Amino acid sequence: MTRSETVTVRLDPKLRYLAELAALKHRRTLSSFIEWAIEDTLQRVKLREGDGRDGDSGRTVADDAEGLWDVDDAERFARLALRYPELLTHEEQKRWKLIRENGFLWRGRYNSDSEWEWEIKDRSLILNRLREYWDRFCAVARGDAQASVLPTWADKNPTGKKTDDFDDDIPF
């Protein structure tokens, strides 16, 4: 396994000593032991509590690891925001609000009033567009840029025709 991230942690001297003893017992380095302990703990930290029916005990971080992780920052953020919006930081909540309210990023349709509407769900988000404008959404959420740098969309149907089905592409 390739180590690619370094994390600095402060440990109480007693905790460090005990962790070193545990690492020795496991025949691991302290670093390897801490990594193992975190991986082990991820199997017990619940992201969602289960309802107890049909053996539903909830979802742990380890259960959802593959569904939440992506090497691309924008996609990783979207996966978390769509599944567990309550885990977002304040700045991430601002970014998610900008993304949710931007019709350019979502598949949808024109309603009976010829207004563009979309649903906030996993398959509706157009990831290519989010990736393309990711830095802009981040900058606006941080307050480093004006909302005018964000993409726009035709919020009114230019043809005036009523559409009943959700379209694959957003009209321009």
PELIN-V522728 format. One record per pair of residues at least 24 apart in sequence whose ideal C-beta (glycine too) atoms are under 10 Angstrom apart, sorted by the first residue. I is the first residue (numbers start at 1). J is the second residue. If there is no record, write none. Layout:
BEGIN
I&J / I&J
END
This chain:
BEGIN
1&32 / 1&35 / 3&31 / 3&32 / 3&35 / 6&31 / 7&31 / 7&34 / 7&35 / 7&38 / 9&34 / 39&65 / 47&80 / 47&83 / 47&84 / 47&86 / 47&87 / 48&83 / 48&84 / 48&86 / 59&83 / 59&84 / 67&122 / 70&127 / 72&127 / 72&130 / 72&131 / 72&134 / 73&131 / 73&134 / 73&135 / 73&138 / 74&99 / 74&125 / 74&127 / 74&128 / 74&129 / 74&130 / 74&131 / 74&132 / 74&133 / 74&134 / 74&135 / 74&137 / 74&138 / 75&125 / 75&127 / 75&130 / 75&131 / 75&134 / 77&130 / 77&134 / 77&137 / 77&138 / 78&105 / 78&122 / 78&125 / 78&127 / 78&130 / 78&131 / 78&134 / 79&122 / 79&125 / 79&127 / 81&120 / 81&125 / 82&120 / 82&121 / 82&122 / 82&123 / 82&124 / 82&125 / 83&122 / 85&120 / 90&141 / 91&138 / 91&141 / 91&142 / 91&143 / 92&138 / 92&141 / 93&141 / 94&137 / 94&138 / 94&140 / 94&141 / 94&142 / 94&143 / 95&134 / 95&137 / 95&138 / 95&139 / 95&140 / 95&141 / 95&142 / 96&120 / 96&137 / 96&141 / 97&141 / 98&133 / 98&136 / 98&137 / 98&138 / 98&140 / 98&141 / 98&147 / 98&150 / 99&125 / 99&130 / 99&133 / 99&134 / 99&137 / 99&141 / 99&150 / 100&125 / 101&147 / 101&150 / 102&129 / 102&130 / 102&133 / 102&137 / 102&147 / 102&150 / 102&151 / 102&152 / 102&153 / 103&151 / 103&152 / 103&153 / 103&154 / 103&155 / 103&170 / 103&171 / 104&129 / 104&130 / 104&132 / 104&133 / 104&150 / 104&151 / 104&152 / 104&153 / 104&154 / 104&155 / 104&170 / 104&172 / 105&129 / 105&130 / 105&132 / 105&133 / 105&137 / 105&150 / 105&151 / 105&153 / 105&170 / 106&130 / 106&153 / 106&166 / 106&170 / 107&166 / 107&167 / 107&168 / 107&169 / 107&170 / 108&153 / 108&163 / 108&166 / 108&167 / 108&168 / 108&169 / 108&170 / 108&171 / 109&157 / 109&162 / 109&163 / 109&164 / 109&165 / 109&166 / 109&167 / 109&170 / 109&171 / 110&154 / 110&155 / 110&156 / 110&157 / 110&158 / 110&159 / 110&160 / 110&161 / 110&162 / 110&163 / 110&164 / 110&167 / 110&171 / 111&157 / 111&162 / 111&163 / 111&164 / 112&162 / 112&163 / 112&164 / 113&156 / 113&157 / 113&162 / 114&154 / 114&155 / 114&156 / 114&157 / 114&158 / 114&159 / 114&160 / 114&161 / 114&162 / 114&163 / 115&155 / 115&156 / 115&157 / 116&153 / 116&154 / 116&155 / 116&156 / 116&157 / 116&163 / 116&167 / 116&170 / 116&171 / 117&155 / 117&166 / 118&153 / 118&166 / 118&167 / 118&170 / 119&166 / 123&166 / 124&166 / 126&168 / 126&169 / 126&170 / 129&170
END
